[in-house]
């Protein structure tokens, strides 16, 4: 028999209280569940939505006892929560995805080796545990290469591009300064890709799978800048991406919400990374699909049938980074943004504004993808102060 269904009124726990945790909490509460959020940051957005809020270190024993006795099931909003904590919670309640899957995915070396061992395509890579090994590692994978911390890096942090032999010594020095002796790194061949695409895959306890439409992503400085759906790719290529992503999740025996990021190269698809949670590139599902990635997360966690996945509208999503949130939500900028047809603003409620920090996003809905992208590109120009007016929407401003 499969797992029992958790009905409305049950308390669902989420580790991490950032915007993904807040979006999960909103979906859960809309469906009648109560939510307990555990995040050490008192300003984490999900605390303001939660029925019960725990502000303490993830190693705090009293909080563990209280939290674990309260919740019927637990999930997490990012892959850097302690796997040991998830393993301890598994002795008390349902945890999805499992701690073993979290251990595999949160370590880039283990993740890539798992995919390779299951004959899934990844860029050539090697692992090092000392900056002294960097030169040999780069030569083994070839130039250009990228060196990444094995753990904890995100949004371009903990990554270094190595274009030629002359770059190696300087980057090795950065590695020494950044934690040699207790750090490991993965060195990969830098892939000259044609497109970056991603797909959110949801898998239930009974093996039921739902796959969202493939998204096309544009990154700047290692941070996702814009996502567009449907992706500008052929039906055959979209199917290939979806099948590859499903294969990766099934190989891992994953139960949960996963995002699989891929590079489309001249010779085929390569898996870049997997995330064991909802993903920034899946935010369009909040406004453009019959069911969002966050409702699917609730359904999966509660043992419910997964929702129908249907794209209701073409969409383009733009992240609001750092001080851009102020441009988009104050004065004339706010008026201009809210006047654009199909614009849906999401503000995360983070108090501290830092350069590159994701403070919110805007999803543009339109009948055609090209229309949504055009509006998204206009916003990006406004945010970078390269265009003062929006000619297509000037009559609204």
N, C-alpha and C positions, 0 to 999 in steps of 0.2 A: 504494500500500500504506500501511497505517496504521503507527503507531509500533510498535517491537518491544516485546515483553512483558519486563518485568524480573522475574526469578524470585527466590524466597526466597534469602537470602544476599547479595543486593545491598545497597549502602549508600545510604540515602535521606537527603538533607540537608534540614534545616528551619531557616529563618531566624527567630529569635525563640524564646525558651525559656519563655514563660509557660505558663499552664494549657492553652491550646489546643495549643501545641507539645508539651506533656507528654502530652496525650490522643492526639495524632497518633502520637507515639513509642510509646506503649503499644499502640495498634492495630497499628502496623507490626511491632513486635517479636513480638506474638502471632501474626502471620502469617508469621513467619520472616525478616523483614528486619532489617538492622542500621541504626542511626540515628546521624547526626552532627548535633549541635545547635550552632548559632552564635548566641550572645547575649552582649553585653558585660557583662551582669549576672551575677556569679559565683553569686548566690543564686537565679537563675531556676530554677523547678521542673524543667524538662525536662533540665537538666544531670544530675540524679540518675538519670535513666532512660536517657540516651544511651549508646551504645557508644563514641562519640568526642565530646568536649566541647571547644568553642572559645570561650574567654572573651577577647574582644578587640573593639576598635572595628570597626564594619562597613567602615571605610576602611582597615583594616590590610592592607597588601599581602602580607606573609608569610602571614597567615591565609588570605587569598584563594587564594594559590597552593596551600597545603596542603589546604584544604577542597575546592576545585574539582577537584583531582587525585584526591580520595578518593571523591567521591560520583558516583552514576550519574544521579541526578535530584534536583531541589530544589523545595521548596514553601516557603510562609511562613505564619506564624500570625497576622499582623496587617498592615494595609494601610500602615503607616507605615515599613516597611523601605525602604531606598533603592532606587528603581527603577533607578538607574544600576548598582548592584551586581547586580541581577537581569539587566540587559542584558549585563553582562560575563560573568556565569555562563552565559548562553544560548550563548555561543561555545564553552563547554566541555561542557555537558550539557543535559539536558531541564529546563526550568523551567516550572512550571504553578501558577497562571495566568501568562501571559506578562508581560514587563515593560511592554509597551504597554498592556495592560489595567490593570495596576497603576497606571500613570501617569494613566489616565483616571479610575479610581475613587478614588484617594487625594486627588484635588483635587475638592472639592465643586462648584466652578464647572464644570470640564470634565465631570464626571459628569452634572450636571443638563442641561448644554447638549447632551451626547450623547443623553440620553434624549429631550429635546425635539425634537432633529433627527430622531429616529426615531419621532416621533409617539406617544411614550409619555407618559402623563399625569403631570405634576409640578406642585407648587404654583407660582404666579407668583413669579419671582425676578429679581434683578438683581445684578451684581457691582460692587464698589467696590475701589479701591486706596488710598483716603485717607479718614480720618474726616470730612474736610470734605464728602465726598459722601454722608454717611449720611442727612442730612435729606431730600435730593432722592430718594434711593433708597427710603426708607420711604414717602414720598408716592406714588411710582410703583407700589409693590406694595400699599399701603393698610395701615391700622391694623386690628388689631394685627399686628406683624411680629416676625420673629426674625432676628437677625444672628448669623452663625456664621463662625468662621475657615475659610478655604478648605481648610486642611490641618491635620492633627494633632489636631483636637478629638475627644474621645470621652467617653462617660459623662457628658454634660452640660457638659463643660469647653469653654471657648471658644464659649459660646453666651449670648446676651442677648435677653430678651424686651422688646419695645418696645410698650407698650400705648397710649400717647398722645403727642402732640407734646411734652409736658413732659419725657418720658423721654429724648428724643434727645440733648440736650446732655450729660447725665451719662454716657450710654453712649459717646458720641463721645470723652469724656475718658478712659474706660476703654480705648478702642481706641488712643488716643495712647500711653497708658502701656504698653500691651501689645505695641507693636512697629510703630508707623506708620513707613512708609518701606521696610519689607521684608516687609510682610504684605498679604494680600488677604482680603476678606471677601465672603460671599454674604448678601444680604438677601432673605428670603422672606416671603411672606404667612403669618402664623400660621394654621394650618388648624384650624377647630373640628370635630374628627373625632368620629365615633361610637365607633370602635374602632381600636386599633393591632394590626395583624396582621403576621406575617412568614412566609416560607417558604424553606426551604433547597432549592436546585436544584443538581444535580450533572450536569455535561455532560462526556462523554468525547471523546477525540481523533476518534472516528468519528461524532460527532454524537449518540450515544446519550444520552438524558436520563432521569434519575430525580428525581422531585420528592417531597419528604417532606410529611406532612400539614401543613396550615396551623395555625400557633400563634397564640393570642391573648395579647397582652402587656400587662402593667401596669408603668408606669415611675413612679419616685419621684425627684424631683430630677435627672432626666435619666438615671438609672441603671435598668436593667431590674430589676424587683423580683420579678415572678412571671410565669411562662408556663404556659398551660394548653392541653392537647390532648386530644381534638379541640376546635377553636375553637368557641365557641357561636354559630355562624353557619349559614345555610342551605346546603344542598348546592350550590345554584346560585352563591351568593356564594363558597363555597370554591373551586369550579371557576374562577370568574372571577379570583380571586387567583392561583391556580396558573398559569393561562394567561398572565396579565400578567407574572408573574415569569419564566416560560419565555421569553416574547417578549423581555424585557430581556436575558437571558443569550444568547439566539441572536443578537440584534441586535449584541451585543458580540463575537460569535464566541468566546465564553468557553469555555475548557477548564479545569475546576476545580470547586471547591465554592464556591457563591455563596449569600448570604442577601439576599433582597429584602424590605425593610420597607415596608409600605404603610399609608396612612390610609384607612379607610372613612368617607366623608363622605356627607352627604345627597344629593349629586349624583353620587356614584360613587367609584371608587378613584383614589388618587394615590400614586405612588411617593415615599417619603420618602428612603431611601438604599439603596445596594447595598454589600455587603461582599464582597471577593474571597477568602473563607476561611470555614471553619466559624464558627458564631455562637453566642453565649451562649443565644439563644432555641432553639437546636437541641440543647442538652445533654440534653433528654429522650430523644433518640434512643439514648443510651448504654444506657438501661435499658428503654425501652418499644418498641423497634423491632427487626426482624429484623437490620438492619444499621445501624450508627451513621453519623453524618456523617463521623466520623474514619476509619472503615474505608473509606467511599466515597472519602475523600481519598487513601488509600493505593492503592485500586484504580485511581482515575483517574490518579494519578501513574505507576503501574507499567504502564499500558496494559491492565489486566485488564477483563473485563466488569463493569459496575456491578452491585451487589447488588440483590436484590429489596427493595423498600421496603414493609413491612407493619407497621401499628401493632398491637402485641400487647396493649396495655393503655392505658386512659386514664391521663393523667399530669398532674401539676402540679409545676413546678419553682420553688424559691425560692432566690434568691441569699443567701449569707451574707456580709455586708459588714462590714469592719473588725472591731471587738471582738465582733461577733455570733458569730464563729467560736469564741470562748472560752465563750460562753453555751451553744452547741450541742455542744461537745466536752469539757466538763469537768463533774465532779460530777453533781448531780441532773439538770441540763439534758441531759447526754449520755444518762443512763439513760432519761429521759422520751422523748427523741427516738427512740432505738433500740427503744423498746417500741411505737411506733406501727406498726400494720400497713401494709406497703407502703412504708415510708420507706427510701430509699437515700441514704446520706451520701457525699459526695465532698469530700475535703479536699485543697487544692491544694499545701500544703507551703510556702507563702510565709513567710519568716521575719519580715519586717517588717509589722506591723499598722498600717494607716493608715485614717482615717475614709473610708468609701465604697469602699475597695479590696475587690475580689472575692477572698475568701479560700477560698471553697468554695461548694457548693450542695447542696440536698437535693431529690431527686425523689420524689414520692409517687405510687405506683401503686395503681390501684383498678379495679374492674369498671366503675364509672360515673365520668364526669368530675366530677360534683357531689361525689362522695365524696373524690376526690383534691383538689379545690379546698378543700373543708371542712377537710381536714387541713393543707393549705398555709396557709390563713388562720389556723388555730390557731397554727401555728409563727410566723407574722408577728406575731400578738398577743403571744406569749411573748417574742419578740425585742425588741419595743417596750415590754415590761414592763407591758402594760395588762391582762394576764390571768395569774393565778398558777397556775391549774390547768387541766387539759384534761378537762372533764367526760365526754366520750365515751370517754376512754382511762384514766380515773382508776383503774380496777380493775387496770391494768397497771403502775402507777407505785409 
